[in-house]
Amino acid sequence: MESIVLLVIAGCVTGLCAMLLYGKLSPQARVAALSTEIKATQSALIQLDDSDLGAVWKLARHAMGLSLQQIRLILIPTLCAGLAVLGVAWLVDTTLTASQNFASDWIPAWLTAGQVAFWIPLTLSAVIAKWRFKIK
């Protein structure tokens, strides 16, 4: 039972740290400004008259360019935070769950209860950290 508690704690701490790492590595002000510009461009695209195909294509290309800029800005921070999560997940899987038999009949063989006890708190703590610290 104490292994499950350790997995839940490890998941919570890892999710929080990964989101904070992403928040520190990514240019939050530029991402926020770009998100605002993307929303404005999408709104303009929705309100545009469909008969002017040239203007539709121009705005669509602009929106796509902005989205690609956003991907370029957040790709490296996302990969760094993701690799940190995968590293901790591997460490937890090899140390805590390897010695325990968490298998059950109601879950698939590839998803043990130990993994569930790690990934669900990780996800929830990352979402809470994103909301609490206003990470874009």
Summary of the structure (lengths in Angstrom):
residues: 136
radius of gyration: 20.6
end to end distance: 36.5
largest distance: 65.5
contacts: 379
relative contact order: 0.22
helix: 80%
strand: 0%
